[in-house]
Amino acid sequence: MIELTKKEQEALLIIYKDISSFYNSNSLSKELKITQVGAMKILKRFEKNGILLSRRIGKSIVYKVNIKEEFVQKLIAFALINEAGKYQRWKDEFKPLNKKGRILLFYGSASRDYSHAKDIDIFIILDKKDFQEASRELAKIQSMLPKKLHAIKATKEDLARNIKENNKSMLEIIKTAIVLYGYDEYMEVLDGFAGF
């Protein structure tokens, strides 16, 4: 098993979550705010260790996650859990919504800079039969929050359909969201779109 630095974990999640894009050293360096040489080192190390697959498109070599490898799935799960650990306050706030089979994504301005955010955005993927219960829980949570809670509820099928239809706002949520709960379920949906 390979150990990942913080920047490598960040790189892996950027490539994994941005399912509509391919990454090369230039594009990855901009996302990570590092040099192209630094980004290329990460990409080559990942490729050498079977974490990424490469493909030539024109003159450029682009990379995607080698999602079929079990150890790569474990690395991604670890990186997602590690990323969510930085948002413990929000994990605690939304814990009542955490039920088996659900995915909770925290995104938007509050995930980047809470003090300047106008509202708190959460995306909940759950069974349709649980929408009413989730709405009641959200109302309780809202009563304790000083800012407006903006929640989107959808099923896994809705999420997959929106990804297939290349829904820009959905792809942006997936790209930028923090997975608070439901890592396995989240990966189950995204894995079908994450590779080449």
C-alpha positions in Angstrom: 0.0 0.0 0.0 1.2 3.5 -0.8 1.1 6.4 1.7 -0.1 9.7 0.4 1.0 13.2 1.4 -1.7 15.8 2.0 -1.1 17.3 -1.5 -1.3 13.8 -3.0 -4.6 13.2 -1.2 -5.9 16.5 -2.5 -4.8 15.6 -6.0 -6.4 12.2 -5.9 -9.7 13.7 -4.7 -9.6 16.5 -7.4 -9.1 13.9 -10.1 -11.7 11.5 -8.7 -14.5 14.1 -8.0 -14.2 16.0 -11.2 -15.7 13.3 -13.3 -16.3 15.5 -16.3 -12.7 16.5 -16.8 -9.3 15.0 -17.6 -6.3 16.2 -15.8 -2.7 16.7 -17.0 0.2 18.4 -15.1 -0.9 21.8 -16.2 -4.5 21.6 -15.1 -3.7 19.8 -11.9 -1.0 22.3 -11.0 -3.5 25.1 -11.2 -6.0 23.3 -9.0 -3.3 22.4 -6.4 -1.5 25.8 -6.7 1.8 24.0 -7.2 4.3 24.0 -10.1 3.7 21.9 -13.2 6.8 19.9 -12.3 5.4 19.1 -8.9 2.0 18.1 -10.4 3.8 15.9 -13.0 5.7 14.1 -10.1 2.4 13.4 -8.4 0.8 12.1 -11.6 3.8 9.9 -12.6 4.0 8.5 -9.0 0.3 7.7 -9.1 0.6 6.1 -12.5 3.6 4.0 -11.5 1.7 2.7 -8.5 -1.4 1.9 -10.5 -3.5 4.7 -8.9 -4.1 6.5 -12.2 -4.3 5.5 -15.8 -3.1 7.7 -18.6 -4.3 8.2 -22.1 -2.9 10.4 -24.9 -5.4 12.9 -26.3 -3.7 14.9 -29.1 -0.3 16.0 -27.8 -1.4 15.8 -24.2 -1.3 12.9 -21.8 -4.3 13.0 -19.5 -5.1 11.0 -16.3 -8.1 9.4 -14.6 -8.4 7.3 -11.5 -7.9 3.5 -11.9 -11.1 2.8 -10.1 -11.2 -0.9 -10.9 -8.3 -1.5 -8.4 -9.5 -2.3 -4.9 -6.6 -0.6 -3.2 -7.3 2.6 -5.2 -10.9 2.5 -3.9 -9.5 2.2 -0.4 -7.2 5.2 -0.9 -10.1 7.3 -2.2 -12.3 6.3 0.8 -9.4 7.2 3.2 -8.9 10.5 1.4 -12.7 11.3 1.6 -12.9 10.4 5.3 -9.7 12.5 6.0 -11.2 15.4 4.1 -14.5 15.2 6.0 -12.5 15.2 9.3 -11.7 18.8 8.7 -15.4 19.6 8.9 -16.2 18.0 12.2 -18.6 20.8 13.2 -20.7 20.1 10.2 -20.6 16.3 10.7 -21.9 16.9 14.2 -24.6 19.4 13.0 -25.9 17.0 10.4 -25.4 13.7 12.3 -29.2 13.3 12.8 -29.6 12.9 9.0 -26.9 10.1 8.9 -28.8 6.9 8.3 -27.7 3.7 6.4 -27.7 4.2 2.7 -27.7 8.0 2.8 -25.1 10.3 1.4 -24.7 13.8 2.9 -22.7 16.4 0.9 -21.7 19.7 2.3 -20.9 22.3 -0.4 -21.2 25.9 -1.4 -19.8 29.1 0.2 -20.2 27.8 3.8 -17.9 25.0 3.1 -15.2 27.4 2.0 -15.7 30.4 4.3 -18.6 30.1 6.8 -18.2 33.6 8.1 -19.0 35.2 4.8 -21.6 32.7 3.6 -25.3 33.7 3.4 -26.6 30.2 3.7 -25.5 26.6 4.3 -25.9 24.2 1.4 -26.4 20.4 1.9 -27.2 17.8 -0.6 -28.8 14.6 0.7 -29.1 11.4 -1.4 -31.6 9.1 0.1 -34.6 6.8 -0.7 -37.7 8.6 -1.8 -39.6 7.1 1.1 -37.4 8.9 3.5 -37.9 12.5 2.1 -40.5 13.4 4.7 -38.5 12.2 7.6 -35.4 14.0 6.3 -37.5 17.2 5.9 -38.5 17.0 9.6 -34.9 16.5 10.7 -33.8 19.4 8.5 -36.4 21.7 10.2 -35.0 20.7 13.6 -31.4 21.4 12.4 -32.5 24.7 10.9 -34.0 25.9 14.2 -30.5 25.7 15.7 -28.5 27.3 12.9 -28.0 31.0 12.6 -28.0 30.9 8.8 -30.5 29.7 6.4 -30.2 26.0 5.5 -30.6 25.2 1.8 -31.1 21.5 1.3 -31.5 19.5 -1.9 -32.9 16.0 -1.6 -32.5 13.4 -4.3 -32.3 9.7 -4.9 -29.2 7.8 -6.1 -31.0 7.3 -9.4 -31.6 11.1 -9.6 -27.9 11.7 -9.0 -26.7 9.1 -11.6 -29.2 10.5 -14.1 -28.0 14.1 -13.6 -24.4 12.9 -14.0 -25.2 11.1 -17.2 -27.1 14.1 -18.5 -24.0 16.2 -17.8 -26.0 18.6 -15.5 -23.5 21.4 -14.9 -24.7 22.4 -11.4 -24.7 18.8 -10.3 -21.2 18.2 -11.6 -20.0 21.3 -9.8 -21.6 20.1 -6.5 -19.9 16.7 -6.9 -16.6 18.4 -7.7 -16.5 20.7 -4.7 -18.6 19.0 -2.0 -17.3 17.5 1.2 -18.8 14.0 1.8 -19.9 14.2 5.4 -21.5 10.7 5.5 -22.1 7.8 3.2 -18.6 7.4 1.6 -19.3 3.9 0.4 -22.6 4.8 -1.2 -21.1 8.0 -2.7 -18.3 6.0 -4.3 -20.7 3.3 -5.5 -22.5 6.0 -7.6 -19.4 7.9 -8.7 -17.2 4.9 -9.6 -19.2 4.3 -12.7 -18.2 7.7 -14.0 -14.7 8.3 -12.5 -12.5 6.3 -14.9 -11.8 6.3 -18.6 
